[in-house]
Amino acid sequence: MSVFSTILRQIVNGLQSGSIYALVALGYSMVYGIITLLNFAHGDIIMVGAYIAWLSMAKFSMHPAFAILAAILGCTLLGMLIEKAAYKPLRGSPRISLLITAIGVSFLLENLSQMVFGAKAQVIPTFFEIPSIYLGSIELSGTALITLLAAAVSMVLLTFLVQKTKMGKAMRAVAEDTDAAQLMGININHTISFTFAIGSALAGIGAILYCSAYPQATPTMGSMLGLKAFVAAVLGGIGSIPGAMIGGFAIGLAESLVSAIGLSVWRDGVVFAILIIVLLVKPTGILGRPMREKV
């Protein structure tokens, strides 16, 4: 195998994992942009989506298309339930209270899933069989290409939703100034719930794409995935949708290139090294805006 084909394959692998990080990071950024909450339970919503897909196909023998829809719908409803039950009562509390609650919800979901499904990894049946594409002697994984396409479509639709629709304008207004948005007649509770629903739906899509590449579900699978997506959101500028995309692809490519040079054991380490560097050099991230405190 030539050096060029090896590099190209690693880039494709990096873009595949980066697409998943980007989708999850979008959920972080949307929620943070609306209520300045770091929803650390977001990664565990992905874990729940993986188990829903496994149950749908392995236990109930559902068609993969219905299993995908069930996973996305289940993640969406779970995100809205968490917002209503755990975050809404604390909306006027200090941010540290919300952060601690988010961490508590994360541990709750992990332990509940371990109690219900056990600690053993559950193998998820294949969603779809996509043949590889060959460019000369270079093989490109069909699953990787589908992942890139699904992520790109999701991001385009989300951008259209936020920039061109009435609900998107309400979301941007609430993110800019909650009190002023409320005075203008915007339903704050409805807007926040809708934001959680969209972010959780993206987590459901991320769960399907992640399980297509790594077909197993474990109670802790969302922890590291969620942390890496959080790093991607910080790198791109948390609260910025384009920033989340850029950060996700950057983290995925960094991991892939580290593995390509024979340092696979440093895949996780390089991600958190990037986080430290970003916080030291440019805390607002690539596309983030400086936050101003109102006095």
N, C-alpha and C positions, 0 to 999 in steps of 0.2 A: 504494500500500500504506500503510495507516494505521500510526501509531506503535505502537499496541497490538499489531497483528499482527506487526510487526517485532520487538518485544521478546519476544513469545511464541515466535516462531520461533528467536530467539537462545537463549532459555532451553532449548528443546527440544534445540537443537544442543549446548548446554553440558552438559545432562544425558546426552546420548548419549556424548560423549567422556568425561564424568565417570564414566559407568558402566564404561567400559573401564579408566580409571585406577584405579577402585575395585577391580575384579577383580584387576588386577596388583598393586596395593598390598596386597591381602589375602595374596598369596603372600609378599611382603616381611615383613609383620607376623607371619605364622604362623611362618616360619623364624626370624626374629629372636626371637620369643617363646620358642622352644624352645631354641635354641643360641646366641642373641645373635650371629648372623651376618648381615651385610648382604650378601645374595646378589646381587651386581651382574651375575651371569650370567642373572638371571631375565628381563630384557628380551630377551636373545638367544634364550631358549627360545621366546618368542613368534615371533621371526623364523623359527626352525626350523619351528614350526607352520604359518606362512604358506607356506613352501616345500613342506611335506608336502601341504597343501591344493592348491597349484598342480600338483605332480606328479600327485596323484591324479586331478584333473579334466582337466588339459591334456595330460598324457602317457599316462595309463592309462585315460582316459575313464570314470572311476568316477562313479556317481551322487553328487550333492552331499551327500546324507545320509551316505553311506559315507566321503566325503572329510572331512566334519566329524568323524566318529568316528575316522578315521585320524589326523587332526591332533591331537585331544585325547589319544588313546592314545600317539601318538609323543612328545608333550610330556611326558606322565606318565612314560614309560619313560626319556626323556632326563634328566629331573630326578632320578630315582632313581639312574641311572647316574653322574651328576655327584656326587651325595652319596656314593655308595659309593667311587668312584675318586679323587675330589679332596678331599672334606671329611672323610670318616671317618678317614683316616690322620692327620689333623692335629687331631683333636678335642681332644687334650690340650695342644696348642701354644698360644702366645699368640694373642690375637685378631687381631693385625696379620698373622700368618701366614695365617690364614683369609681375611682381607680381600684380601691380595695374591693369594692363590690364586683367589678369586672374580673379580678383575679379569683375571687371566691366562686363566681359563676363558672369560670374555666375549670377549676378543680372539681366542682360539683358535677359538671358534665362528664369529665374524665372518669371519676369514681363511679358514677351511675352506669356508664357504659361498661366499665369493668365488672361491675356487679351483675349486670344483665347478660352481657355477652362473654364474659371471661377475659382473661389476659391474653389468651392465645390469638394469634393473627388469623383472621378469616379471609380465605382466598375468594376474591371477587371474580365471577365469570367475565369473559371478554364481552365488551359492549359491541364492538364492531371489528371486522377484519378488513384492514386497509392494506393493499399491497404496496410494497416499497416502490419508489420511483428511482430510476437510474439515469444519471447524467454522465454518459460515457461509462467509466469504471467506478463512478462515485454513487454509492447507494444512499438514498435519503429515505428515512423511515416514514411510512404512511401515517403512523400515529402522531409523529412529531409535526407533520404538515397539517393534519387535521387540528391539532392543538393550537398551532399558530393561527390558522384560519378562524377557529372558534373564538380565540382571544381577541383577534382583530375585529371581528364582527361585533362582539360584545362591547368593546371599547368605543367603536363608532356609534353604536346605538345609545350607549350611555352619554356620550358627548352630545349627541342630538337631543336626548332627553333633557339634559341640564341646560343647554344653550338655547333651545328652540321651543320648548313647551311651557305651558303655564305653570305646571308643577315645578319644572326646572327653575323658572324665574322665582318661584316662592322659596325654593331651596337656597338659591343664591342670596335672596333677601334675608332669610333667617340667618344664614352664615355671616352676612355682613353686619346686621344689627337686629337682634331678636326683638327688642322693645319697639323699634321703629316699624318692623314688619308686622307686629301685632297691631299697632295703631292703624296700619294701612288695611286691616281686615284679613290678614293671612292667618289661617288656623295653624298655630304653632304645633299643637299635639299631632294633628294629621300629617303635617309636613315631616316632623321628626320620625313618626311611625313609617311613613313612606320611604324615608331615607334608609332606615334599618331594613325594610323589606327589600329594597334594591340591593343594598350591600350584602345581605344574606343570600339573595338569589345569585349574586356573583360568586359568593362562597360555594353555593351548590354547583355552579358550573365549574369552578375550580376543583371541587371534589371529584367530579366526573373525569375531568382532564387528568388530574393527578392519579386517579385509580386506573386510568387507561395506560399510563406509563408504569405505575407500580401497583399491580392488582391485588392489594390486600388492605384490610382494615384492622387497626389496632386502637385501643383506647387513648394512646398517647401520640398518635400520628399527627394530630393537629398542632402540637406544642411547638416543635421546631419549625414546621412550615409557617405557622403564624408568626413566630419570632423573626424569621427571615423576611417575610412579607412586611413586617413592621420596619425592619431595617431598610427595605426597598422604599417604603413610604417616606421615611426620614431622609433617605438619600435624595429622592426626587423632590422633596418639599412636602411635608405632610399637610393635607388640605388641598393639594393641587392634583387634579385628575391627570393632566399630561405628565406631571412629575412622578406620579405613581407608576405610570407606564414605563417611563425612562428608568426609574429606579429598579423596577422588576427585571427589565431586560439586562441592566448593568449587573445586578447581583447574579442572575443566571449565567451570564457570560463569564463573570469572574470565577464562579465555581467551576465551570467547564474548563476554562483555561488552566486553572490550578491543577485540575485532574490530568490535563493533557501533558503537563510537564512532570508528571510522576509524583505529585504531592497530594494525593487523594485524601490523606488523613487530615489535611489542612482545609478541606472544603468548608467546614463550619467555622473554623478559626478565622479565615480570611473575610467572611461575612461580617463578623463582629469587629474585626480590625477596621473594616470600612466604616462601621458605625462610629467607632471611637474617633477616627480621623475626621469624619464629617462633623461630629459634634465639636471637635476642637477647632476646625478650620472654618466651616460654614454651617452653623447650627440650623439655619433655616432651610438647608438643602439646595438643590440645583435651581428649582423654580419656586421655592417657598418665598413668602413675603414676610418681612419683619413684623412681629406682633407689637402693637402699641397698647399699653395699659391706659384705660380711661381714668381720669382723675376729676 
